[in-house]
Structures are given as C-alpha cells and as structure tokens.
Amino acid sequence: VEFWSGSDIWYPGSGDYIYAQGMYDVRTRLGTRRTNRGFYRYGPLSTTPVWEKLPNTPSYTNPDRFIIYDPYAGEANEGEELRLLSGRNYTRPWRYDLVTGKWITLVQAPVDSNYGINIVYPGAGDYLYYVIGGNNSDFFRYSISLNEWVELTRAPAGIYRSGNRLAYHNGYIYCLQGSNDVGFWRYDVSQPIDTAVWEVLTDYPEDDEP
C-alpha cells in the first residue's frame, strides 16, 4: 500500500501496535482507483512486526489534514481507543475501539472543519479544544464523556491552513496563527465560557535574515 499526502500515524501510549490512516491506491481490472479510507496497524513491535489491514473509516477523510489522537492520554484508560477528526468537508469525528476493532460515529462539530484543523488535549480532564483553520477564528470545546461540542470565544483573528499550532501549558492554550501572519495568543481554560477572552501576546518574530 502506498500512502498519499495527509496520512497520519499514531501510538496509543501503550500496547504493541502503531496505527496509520490515509489515502492509498486500489488497483482494479478497470484501472487504478484512488480511495482514502485506509486504516492499518503495524506490529507486534516486540516481535516481528507486519502491517495488518483494519476496517476502513466510516467515510472519507480529507487528503490535506486530519488528526488521530487519544482522548485519554495520560489517564488510566489510555490506549483503549483513538479518535479521528478530518478536515475540510468531511467533518464528522469517529471513535475506534481498540478492543472490539469497530468504528463509532460521534456527534458532528457545529461548524464544518476546514484545511488546517488542529486539536489539543490538556493532558487530563474531559475536554479537548479545537480550531477549524481555513482562515476562520472559530474555537470549540469537546466533552469526551458527553460527546458534545460547545462553541467558545473566537480567536482574535483567522487561523490559517498552514503553520497554525495549538499547545497547552499550565492552564493556558497557546495558539500560533500560521501562514505568513505572526499572531500569537493564549486562552485560559479556567475562564467561564460566557465571559472568556483571548489574551494577545507578543507577535511571533518575523524573518530577520540579513
């Protein structure tokens, strides 16, 4: 199998397998047909690892960007499942149960995701934080236990397709705007969501080559 652009690979934090998803070619008698629902695992890592085909994702993923993550990273049930968010028009997230080997469709985000989606998990608790990219400022929080999205205060400006980044540290989510812009902001996750604001930080340094 030859994976194309947009593929992602993931290790659940424990266990003997890594997982990969992305587009690949399927050859038929009528020619070559390109599909993008492939899902595989590689292992056992402790012995002689091989690639194993797993059930396809429930629908197509976008070749530009999607994210695989462990919603329970750092907790007791780390490594029991993975979740996948896909960019652009394929916006419905899914959960893959590593025990049963089945995909489960989760509730769709309130706004269609775009090129440049990004997500961050604080390392503990019930919430994931998510931006949709594509020069949009939309910002959401997702409850793992409730399978529920809540729209939060928009970022100070549009977050771009390329170069945007989210990071969590000590109660704050930090965001780089991406592309050719230098915006850099942070969001205090302890704020009441109805009055929450972003704090504008010092711009990311521009190219200072001589």
N, C-alpha and C positions, 0 to 999 in steps of 0.2 A: 504494500500500500504506500502510495506517495502522497503525503500530506501537503496541502497548499497553504497559502498565506492565511493568517488568522487562527492557526492552530494553537492549542494551549495544552499544557501538561501540569499534572497536579499530584502531590503526595499527601495522603490523608493525615500525616502526623504519626501514624503507627501502622503496623502491618507489613506485608511483604510485597506489595504491589504499588506501582505508579500508574496513573490513568491519563489518557490523552484523548482529545476530541478535535476534529477538524475536517475540512473538506478533503475528498480524495476521489480518484477516478475509478469507475466501474466499467469494465470492458464487456460489451455485448456483441452478439453476432452482427448487429447493425452499425457497430462503430463504438466509439468511446463516449460514454455519458458521464458527466461530471455531477457528483452529488456532494452534499455537505452535512451529512448526518452521522458520520462515522464516529464510533466510540470504542476504545480499546483499553486494555490494561497490559502491563508488562511486568513479568515476574514468573515464579518467586525470585526475589532478589537474592535470597540467601543460598540458592542452589544454582540451577541453570535456567536463567530467565528466557522466556519466549513471549511473543505478542499473542494475545487472545482477543478475538472479536467479541464485543459485548452488544447488548441491544442498542439500536440506533436511538438518538434523541427523539422525542415525540414529534418535533417539527424541525424545520431548517434553522440553522444558525447563520449569522452574517459573517462573510469572509473577512471583514475588516477588523472586528473586535468582539470578543466575548470573554467572559471571565468564569473560571471554575474556582470555587472556594469552599472551605469547611466552616459551616456556621457554628461549630462547637470547638473551634481551635482553642487549645489550652484548657479545656474542661474535661470532665471525667468521661464523657461520651464522644470525645474526639475520635475521628476515624470511622464513625458509623455511617456517615452519609456525605455526599457532596451536593452542592447546588451550582447551577449554571445560569448565568444571565447573558443574553445575546443582544448585540447592538442593532441599530437601525430599525427595520420594520418587524423583526422577529423579537417581540418584547416579552413574551410570556416566560417566566422563570420556571425551572424544573428542579426536582429533587431526585437524586439517585440513591437508592438504598443499597449499601454495600453488602448487606447480609442477604436480602432477597433478590438482588440483581434487577430491580424494577425501577422505572422512571415514574414519578408522580408529578402532575402538573400543578403548579402553585398559582396563587392569585396574581393577575397581571398588574404591573405598575400603573399608576394613574395617568402617566404621560408616556407616549411612545419614546423608547430609548433611541439613541442616535449613534452616529460614529463617535467613538471616544468615551463610551461608558466607563465608569470607574466606581469601585466599591471599597469600603474599608470596614473592618471589624475592630472594635476597641480592645479585643483580647479577652473580654469577659462580659457577661450580661446578655440581654435578649435582643439587642438592636444591631442592625447593620445600617450603614449610611452610604448613600448612592447619589451620584450625579450622572446625567444623561449625555453630556457632551454635546457636540454638534453646534457650538456657539450658543447654547442655552444655559440659563442660570438656575434651572430647576434643581431642587435638592430635596431628597426624601429620606425617611427613616423606615426601615422594615422590621417588624416584630417576628422573630423566629417562631415563638410559641403560638402566636395568634394568626400567623400567615396573613399579615395585614400591613398595608402601606399608609404612611402619614406624610403629607407634604409639609416641609419645613420652610423657614425663611430662605428666599432665593439668595444665591451668591451675589456679591456686589457687581458682577459683570458676567458676560457669557464665558462659558468654559469650553475650550476648543477641542477639536478632534484629536490632535496630536500634541503630545508633551504634557497634557494635564496629569496631575498626580494628587492622590489623597494619602495622608499619613495620620496616624493617631499617636498622641503622646500626652500623658499626664492630664487627661480630661479635655483635651482640645483635638479637633480635627483640623489639619493644615491642608491647604489646597493651593497648588500651582495652577495658574490659569491656562498655560500651554500655548502652543503655536509661537507666534512672534511677539506675544504680549508678555508683560512682566509682572502681572498681578499676583499677589501673594496674600492670603487671608487665613484667618483661623476662626473656628466655631466652637464655643463652649457647650459641650453636650449636657451639662447640668442645668442649663437655662430652661425656664418654662417655654414650651414651644410657641405659645401665642404671643410672647414678647421677645423672643430670641433675636439676636442680631449677629452679624459677622463683624469681626474686627479686622480692619485693613492694616496690614503690616508693611514694612519696608519692601519696595519692589525688588523682584529678583534682578541681580546685576545684569545689565546689557553687555553685549560683546565688547570687550575692551582691548581687543588685539591692536597692536601698534600699526 
